[in-house]
Amino acid sequence: MARLIEFAVNEHNTDLNTAPAVRPLKIIAAQSQALQTFTLDRPYALNALDNEMCQALSTAIPRVARNPDVYIVALVSSSPKAFCAGGDVVALSDAAKSDIETAKRYLRDEYSLNWLLECFSKPTVSFIDGLCMGSGAGLSAFNTHRIAGENFKWAMPETKIGLFPDVGIARVLAKMPWPMGLYLGLTGRSIGRADAQWLRLVTHCISSTHFEAILSKLRDAQPVDPLLDGLNEKQGPGELQAERSHILDHFSEPTLDKIFRSLARADAKGSEWATRTLAGLRRCSPISLEITLRHIQAALGFDIRQTLIEDFRLGVRCLENHDFHEGVRAMLRDKDHKPAWTPERYEDIIGGVIDSYFAPLPDGDLELPLRSEMQMARV
């Protein structure tokens, strides 16, 4: 859900006396021959996904599934800076403070959309050139084809604002060569397209200069795989691959305490990588770090549906507690970048607190149809 902190935008700072008479669409849907496109069109907020956008996609996608004239779907962005830089966590925090049931519905709607995209029956291509973070990862991760342009940047930076990698991405992280995904989930580090293709976050690396030509050929129902395979640009090793030995040394440890201790030992021996990584983790919410570690470890045995159900449990608990709202305040509202986490250090987390985040919700967990039921519903 978290959007890249450095690019936070408060869209509500508008002059009410000059507000437009008609609210612009945030999702532009268009069919052209065999191609259905959904354009994310909220550029002033780097396409931060809000509930209105979730509902628009959730309503349209089943209709597209049943439209015999549509061969393929494309998710594109109107912004040169971002595909989708995350979820509108400011709106989510506001909703939780005024009416938590509304905030819960926001989570329920988004996670249901992620499951719909995972079960969707037609080829779907995401065209990503720019930031793809948080909710943006959830919109694209379950597409059959994921194209990374030259400006592609991917991250799940939720631990920096008191959240955790949600939208089903804990399962995606768990499936990566261990413990690469755990490292990315805990640190929130951004990666480029070379590492993303290595980790199978994207299927193809293609310059954005080809995007329009690809869309044009898809309109004519040209087979997508040979089209994209022919344009794929082979990538050399990325930065993350060069640091793999460091990540294996420290993040293979089974607990957060052991990860911190391992990094501290390397720090004491003069490792700049360990020093930098340790300092970054110390700036994250301790509760979020513990939740993220356990969630990704558990997702090793989950499918996407089970992961999303647990996402909802954890998301609701974050809405009910301190660190998420404090993270939004410090990083997105006041922007003092000085969150007062509770507790301040992971060493001070009281036993049983993390268990409470994972406990079944008293009002009921997220209900998602089985995959077979989604297939019977022709979505």
Legacy VTK file of the C-alpha trace (Angstrom):
# vtk DataFile Version 3.0
C-alpha trace
ASCII
DATASET POLYDATA
POINTS 379 float
0.000 0.000 0.000
2.812 2.395 0.726
3.858 4.807 -1.977
7.410 5.993 -2.364
7.970 8.381 0.520
10.088 10.920 -1.345
7.302 11.489 -3.881
4.369 11.859 -1.503
1.642 14.168 -2.801
-1.300 15.599 -0.886
-3.947 15.855 -3.551
-6.403 17.495 -1.179
-4.578 20.841 -1.205
-6.915 22.363 -3.785
-8.666 25.697 -3.942
-12.343 24.984 -3.365
-13.282 28.142 -5.237
-11.662 26.865 -8.417
-12.490 23.158 -8.128
-13.436 21.610 -11.484
-17.129 21.053 -12.115
-16.468 17.478 -13.244
-14.034 15.186 -11.465
-11.547 13.661 -13.898
-11.444 9.905 -14.331
-8.539 8.185 -12.602
-8.865 5.001 -14.656
-9.482 5.437 -18.379
-10.904 2.298 -19.975
-10.885 1.894 -23.738
-11.360 -0.954 -26.173
-9.705 -0.836 -29.583
-10.241 -3.922 -31.729
-8.894 -6.901 -29.739
-7.216 -4.789 -27.064
-8.715 -3.482 -23.842
-6.590 -0.841 -22.110
-6.832 0.531 -18.599
-4.825 3.717 -18.218
-3.878 4.872 -14.725
-4.444 8.611 -14.967
-3.683 10.277 -11.653
-0.309 11.778 -12.522
-0.293 14.501 -9.844
-0.241 11.679 -7.250
2.045 9.400 -9.280
-1.011 7.191 -9.872
-1.369 6.374 -6.175
-4.154 3.808 -6.073
-7.266 4.800 -4.148
-10.567 3.042 -3.497
-12.312 4.684 -6.426
-9.693 3.270 -8.782
-9.956 -0.188 -7.196
-13.698 -0.224 -7.649
-13.458 0.932 -11.259
-11.098 -1.927 -12.133
-13.021 -4.499 -10.121
-16.225 -3.618 -11.964
-14.671 -3.554 -15.432
-12.488 -6.655 -15.400
-15.266 -9.301 -15.153
-17.027 -7.598 -18.071
-13.844 -7.742 -20.119
-13.450 -11.423 -19.253
-16.848 -12.127 -20.815
-16.320 -9.934 -23.873
-15.490 -12.275 -26.795
-14.045 -9.403 -28.826
-11.235 -8.765 -26.328
-8.135 -10.915 -26.765
-5.768 -9.134 -24.396
-5.681 -6.453 -21.694
-3.038 -3.784 -21.138
-2.388 -1.775 -17.976
-0.618 1.475 -18.837
0.197 4.795 -17.186
-0.333 8.361 -18.326
2.651 9.474 -16.217
6.248 9.266 -17.440
7.370 9.119 -13.809
5.344 6.235 -12.463
3.263 3.224 -13.308
1.832 3.359 -9.782
3.868 4.608 -6.828
1.697 2.849 -4.249
-1.588 3.174 -2.441
-3.161 6.314 -1.088
-2.118 5.653 2.500
-2.961 9.210 3.577
-6.604 8.583 2.662
-6.426 5.175 4.349
-5.116 6.683 7.585
-7.759 9.422 7.493
-10.498 6.862 7.011
-9.247 4.662 9.845
-9.280 7.591 12.252
-12.808 8.694 11.383
-14.525 5.399 10.521
-12.414 2.283 10.680
-15.070 0.207 8.910
-14.593 2.377 5.832
-10.826 1.841 6.033
-11.359 -1.908 6.337
-13.509 -1.785 3.209
-10.677 -0.038 1.363
-8.360 -2.932 2.252
-11.005 -5.521 1.409
-11.630 -3.943 -1.991
-7.961 -3.759 -2.909
-7.093 -7.294 -1.852
-10.157 -8.601 -3.670
-8.926 -6.781 -6.788
-5.509 -8.427 -6.423
-7.190 -11.832 -6.294
-9.321 -10.950 -9.311
-6.172 -10.058 -11.273
-4.519 -13.322 -10.212
-7.535 -15.326 -11.448
-8.262 -13.256 -14.570
-8.617 -15.518 -17.606
-7.126 -13.377 -20.389
-3.533 -12.350 -21.108
-2.702 -9.091 -19.361
0.341 -6.937 -20.044
1.554 -4.234 -17.681
3.704 -1.513 -19.268
5.945 -0.209 -16.486
8.353 2.666 -17.024
8.949 4.521 -13.778
7.994 3.815 -10.193
6.190 0.577 -9.382
5.742 0.311 -5.639
3.315 -1.006 -3.059
-0.095 -1.146 -4.671
1.559 -0.773 -8.072
3.312 -4.076 -7.458
-0.071 -5.579 -6.596
-1.581 -4.329 -9.846
1.194 -5.786 -11.988
2.591 -8.850 -10.196
-0.280 -11.114 -11.213
-0.375 -10.120 -14.878
0.756 -12.720 -17.389
3.277 -10.317 -18.952
5.158 -7.520 -17.185
7.298 -5.186 -19.283
9.999 -3.046 -17.663
11.027 0.132 -19.464
14.412 1.773 -19.018
13.247 3.878 -16.025
11.698 0.973 -14.116
12.050 1.124 -10.319
10.379 -1.430 -8.013
10.110 -1.482 -4.222
7.939 -2.450 -1.283
8.863 0.301 1.233
6.071 -0.353 3.741
8.271 -0.964 6.791
9.303 2.694 6.562
5.738 3.834 7.321
4.609 1.238 9.844
3.096 -1.246 7.388
4.264 -4.497 5.766
4.484 -5.816 2.179
0.832 -6.527 1.414
-1.285 -6.916 -1.780
-0.159 -10.553 -2.021
3.491 -9.617 -2.516
4.699 -11.553 0.547
4.129 -14.706 -1.527
6.025 -13.189 -4.470
8.926 -12.289 -2.166
8.910 -15.741 -0.574
9.227 -17.418 -3.985
12.436 -15.532 -4.836
15.791 -17.252 -4.282
15.949 -17.201 -0.496
16.504 -14.789 1.233
16.446 -12.132 -1.517
12.733 -11.434 -1.099
13.023 -11.248 2.668
15.798 -8.684 2.297
13.709 -6.581 -0.097
10.658 -6.788 2.157
12.490 -5.797 5.322
14.642 -3.008 3.900
12.187 -1.597 1.322
15.079 -1.248 -1.102
14.279 -0.255 -4.683
15.694 -2.231 -7.603
16.037 -1.679 -11.322
14.876 -3.826 -14.190
17.952 -6.071 -14.427
17.420 -7.356 -10.896
13.658 -7.412 -11.391
13.970 -9.706 -14.400
16.445 -11.917 -12.553
13.899 -12.245 -9.718
11.032 -12.749 -12.230
9.204 -9.629 -11.129
9.122 -8.710 -14.809
8.958 -10.968 -17.836
10.520 -8.626 -20.405
12.831 -5.599 -20.504
11.834 -3.398 -23.429
12.486 0.287 -24.045
9.455 2.491 -23.550
9.983 3.781 -27.088
8.450 0.480 -28.256
5.356 0.637 -26.037
3.037 2.305 -28.542
4.076 -0.039 -31.346
3.433 -3.045 -29.101
-0.023 -1.760 -28.209
-0.783 -1.193 -31.885
0.124 -4.784 -32.752
-1.877 -6.146 -29.826
-4.937 -4.337 -31.192
-4.590 -6.578 -34.240
-4.455 -9.624 -31.953
-0.838 -10.394 -32.785
0.358 -13.226 -30.492
1.890 -11.591 -27.462
4.721 -13.986 -26.566
6.698 -13.908 -29.829
6.080 -10.164 -30.063
7.566 -9.426 -26.653
10.260 -12.084 -26.838
11.556 -10.518 -30.055
11.937 -7.128 -28.378
13.333 -8.275 -25.054
16.628 -6.575 -24.137
19.096 -8.869 -22.406
20.250 -7.443 -19.088
23.596 -7.759 -17.365
23.847 -8.437 -13.617
22.105 -5.819 -11.504
23.252 -4.174 -8.278
21.370 -6.666 -6.132
23.081 -9.632 -7.766
26.447 -8.064 -6.991
25.477 -7.897 -3.302
24.033 -11.387 -3.102
26.775 -12.761 -0.845
26.143 -10.024 1.747
22.419 -10.704 1.683
22.940 -14.464 2.039
25.358 -13.967 4.933
22.995 -11.888 7.046
19.383 -12.362 5.935
19.500 -16.161 5.966
19.247 -15.897 9.740
15.846 -17.119 11.002
14.943 -14.258 13.366
15.094 -10.488 13.315
17.351 -10.503 16.362
19.855 -12.788 14.636
19.757 -10.675 11.457
20.515 -7.534 13.478
23.287 -9.264 15.428
24.858 -10.605 12.250
24.848 -7.143 10.682
26.218 -5.608 13.880
29.165 -8.029 13.888
29.971 -7.158 10.278
29.546 -3.467 11.068
32.079 -3.772 13.891
34.527 -5.316 11.417
34.183 -2.335 9.063
31.675 -3.579 6.489
30.172 -0.476 4.839
27.341 -2.580 3.412
26.398 -3.860 6.867
26.685 -0.372 8.390
24.384 1.102 5.757
21.874 -1.749 5.952
21.767 -1.749 9.737
21.173 2.012 9.843
18.346 1.673 7.326
16.624 -1.075 9.318
16.903 0.990 12.500
14.826 3.718 10.811
11.980 1.284 10.091
9.114 0.428 12.415
10.252 -2.432 14.671
6.734 -3.870 14.738
6.620 -3.728 10.939
9.942 -5.532 10.661
8.806 -8.376 12.895
5.472 -8.670 11.068
7.175 -8.627 7.682
9.685 -11.323 8.627
7.000 -13.659 9.934
4.606 -12.924 7.068
7.139 -13.685 4.333
8.321 -16.821 6.122
4.709 -18.022 6.414
4.032 -17.207 2.765
6.519 -19.912 1.769
3.645 -22.317 2.456
0.802 -20.115 1.168
-0.799 -19.511 -2.194
-1.814 -15.997 -3.273
-5.328 -16.354 -1.869
-4.074 -17.392 1.568
-1.505 -14.607 1.516
-4.168 -11.984 0.793
-6.359 -13.302 3.599
-3.455 -12.896 6.008
-2.701 -9.474 4.478
-6.174 -8.389 5.558
-5.656 -9.566 9.140
-2.373 -7.713 9.378
-3.693 -4.649 7.574
-6.632 -4.270 9.939
-4.347 -4.625 12.951
-2.057 -1.928 11.541
-5.062 0.387 11.120
-5.961 -0.196 14.757
-2.499 0.492 16.122
0.009 3.314 16.399
2.907 2.861 14.017
1.059 3.096 10.697
-0.536 6.430 11.549
2.733 7.722 12.994
4.602 6.647 9.873
2.109 8.468 7.648
2.430 11.570 9.830
6.221 11.619 9.845
6.865 10.668 6.242
3.859 12.024 4.351
2.079 14.703 6.374
4.576 16.657 8.469
7.513 15.205 6.524
9.877 15.614 9.463
11.105 12.050 8.783
11.256 11.456 12.531
8.663 8.808 13.349
8.244 7.962 17.022
7.752 4.216 16.788
6.168 2.241 19.627
8.317 0.570 20.740
11.326 2.459 19.488
13.510 -0.664 19.188
12.695 -4.221 18.164
14.429 -5.426 21.346
11.617 -3.832 23.378
8.691 -5.605 21.694
6.659 -7.345 24.377
6.084 -11.061 23.968
2.761 -11.904 22.346
2.337 -8.561 20.573
3.312 -9.948 17.174
1.079 -12.990 17.705
-1.874 -10.645 18.192
-1.397 -9.202 14.702
-1.722 -12.660 13.148
-4.728 -13.812 15.193
-8.081 -14.271 13.381
-10.194 -11.121 13.313
-13.142 -11.159 15.736
-15.468 -9.779 13.032
-14.271 -12.322 10.485
-11.392 -12.585 8.049
-11.345 -11.591 4.403
-13.547 -13.874 2.316
-12.239 -14.675 -1.148
-13.770 -17.230 -3.535
-11.742 -20.307 -4.355
-9.920 -20.236 -7.684
-12.360 -22.832 -9.027
-15.258 -20.583 -8.079
-13.615 -17.638 -9.837
-13.226 -19.784 -12.946
-16.877 -20.836 -12.820
-17.832 -17.161 -12.565
-15.901 -16.560 -15.813
-13.596 -13.802 -14.621
LINES 1 380
379 0 1 2 3 4 5 6 7 8 9 10 11 12 13 14 15 16 17 18 19 20 21 22 23 24 25 26 27 28 29 30 31 32 33 34 35 36 37 38 39 40 41 42 43 44 45 46 47 48 49 50 51 52 53 54 55 56 57 58 59 60 61 62 63 64 65 66 67 68 69 70 71 72 73 74 75 76 77 78 79 80 81 82 83 84 85 86 87 88 89 90 91 92 93 94 95 96 97 98 99 100 101 102 103 104 105 106 107 108 109 110 111 112 113 114 115 116 117 118 119 120 121 122 123 124 125 126 127 128 129 130 131 132 133 134 135 136 137 138 139 140 141 142 143 144 145 146 147 148 149 150 151 152 153 154 155 156 157 158 159 160 161 162 163 164 165 166 167 168 169 170 171 172 173 174 175 176 177 178 179 180 181 182 183 184 185 186 187 188 189 190 191 192 193 194 195 196 197 198 199 200 201 202 203 204 205 206 207 208 209 210 211 212 213 214 215 216 217 218 219 220 221 222 223 224 225 226 227 228 229 230 231 232 233 234 235 236 237 238 239 240 241 242 243 244 245 246 247 248 249 250 251 252 253 254 255 256 257 258 259 260 261 262 263 264 265 266 267 268 269 270 271 272 273 274 275 276 277 278 279 280 281 282 283 284 285 286 287 288 289 290 291 292 293 294 295 296 297 298 299 300 301 302 303 304 305 306 307 308 309 310 311 312 313 314 315 316 317 318 319 320 321 322 323 324 325 326 327 328 329 330 331 332 333 334 335 336 337 338 339 340 341 342 343 344 345 346 347 348 349 350 351 352 353 354 355 356 357 358 359 360 361 362 363 364 365 366 367 368 369 370 371 372 373 374 375 376 377 378
